[in-house]
Amino acid sequence: MAKAFGIGRKKSKATNVYDITAAPASLTRDQAGRQRRYFISMMIRTACFLLTVALPSPYRWFALLGAVTLPYVAVVIANAGRESFAPGEALVTDKAKSLE
């Protein structure tokens, strides 16, 4: 009867404990966030194009520079997400391979 409740039983292996806070965000939530960041960046680019037309000459070039370079920055910012490695213990474990 004592063994049925786990009393007096020795643990043979250490069990892994998973922490829910270490779980990554869901794919749909991540994609929605990236789409939002890209949309905001493109709205800023549209504003830069409109400012290129409306501003006087010295300021016009800064707005045009922003409108031209912002697509690259927007794509880089929008694609920053869903890293391929999990932080924490996976970074410090020794994964050396032997030739034996």
C-alpha positions as CSV (number, residue, x, y, z in Angstrom):
1,M,0.0,0.0,0.0
2,A,2.9,2.4,0.8
3,K,4.4,1.9,-2.7
4,A,1.1,2.8,-4.3
5,F,1.3,6.3,-2.9
6,G,5.0,6.7,-3.7
7,I,6.1,6.4,-0.1
8,G,9.5,4.8,0.3
9,R,10.1,4.8,-3.4
10,K,13.5,6.1,-4.7
11,K,13.6,8.4,-7.7
12,S,15.9,6.9,-10.3
13,K,16.2,10.0,-12.6
14,A,15.7,13.7,-12.0
15,T,12.6,14.9,-13.7
16,N,12.6,18.0,-15.9
17,V,10.6,20.9,-14.6
18,Y,9.3,23.3,-17.3
19,D,8.5,26.9,-16.6
20,I,5.6,28.4,-18.5
21,T,7.3,31.9,-18.5
22,A,10.0,30.4,-20.7
23,A,7.5,29.4,-23.4
24,P,7.7,31.5,-26.6
25,A,4.7,33.5,-27.7
26,S,2.3,31.8,-30.1
27,L,2.9,32.1,-33.8
28,T,-0.3,34.0,-34.6
29,R,0.5,36.6,-31.8
30,D,4.1,36.9,-33.1
31,Q,2.9,37.4,-36.7
32,A,0.4,40.0,-35.7
33,G,3.0,42.0,-33.8
34,R,5.4,41.9,-36.8
35,Q,2.6,43.0,-39.1
36,R,1.7,45.9,-36.8
37,R,5.4,47.0,-36.6
38,Y,5.7,46.9,-40.5
39,F,2.4,48.8,-40.9
40,I,3.5,51.5,-38.6
41,S,6.8,51.8,-40.4
42,M,5.1,52.1,-43.7
43,M,2.8,54.8,-42.4
44,I,5.8,56.8,-41.3
45,R,7.3,56.3,-44.8
46,T,4.1,57.6,-46.3
47,A,4.3,60.6,-44.1
48,C,7.9,61.2,-45.2
49,F,6.8,61.2,-48.8
50,L,4.1,63.7,-48.1
51,L,6.6,65.9,-46.2
52,T,8.9,65.7,-49.2
53,V,6.3,67.4,-51.2
54,A,5.2,69.9,-48.5
55,L,8.5,71.0,-46.9
56,P,10.9,73.7,-48.2
57,S,14.1,72.6,-49.9
58,P,16.6,71.9,-47.1
59,Y,14.2,69.9,-45.0
60,R,12.7,68.1,-48.1
61,W,15.9,66.1,-48.5
62,F,15.8,64.7,-45.0
63,A,12.2,63.6,-45.5
64,L,13.2,62.0,-48.9
65,L,16.1,60.2,-47.2
66,G,13.7,58.8,-44.6
67,A,11.2,57.7,-47.3
68,V,13.9,55.9,-49.2
69,T,15.7,54.2,-46.4
70,L,12.7,53.3,-44.2
71,P,11.6,50.2,-46.3
72,Y,14.9,48.4,-45.5
73,V,14.7,49.3,-41.8
74,A,11.0,48.3,-41.7
75,V,11.7,44.9,-43.1
76,V,14.6,44.3,-40.6
77,I,12.5,45.4,-37.7
78,A,9.5,43.4,-38.8
79,N,11.6,40.2,-39.2
80,A,13.2,40.5,-35.8
81,G,11.3,37.9,-33.9
82,R,11.0,34.1,-33.2
83,E,14.6,33.5,-32.4
84,S,15.8,30.0,-33.4
85,F,17.3,29.2,-29.9
86,A,15.7,29.1,-26.5
87,P,17.4,31.3,-23.8
88,G,18.4,29.7,-20.6
89,E,19.9,26.3,-20.0
90,A,20.2,25.5,-23.7
91,L,22.9,28.2,-24.1
92,V,25.2,26.8,-21.4
93,T,25.0,23.1,-22.0
94,D,28.1,21.5,-23.4
95,K,27.4,20.0,-26.8
96,A,30.9,18.8,-27.6
97,K,31.0,15.8,-30.0
98,S,33.6,13.1,-29.6
99,L,35.1,10.9,-32.3
100,E,34.9,7.7,-30.3
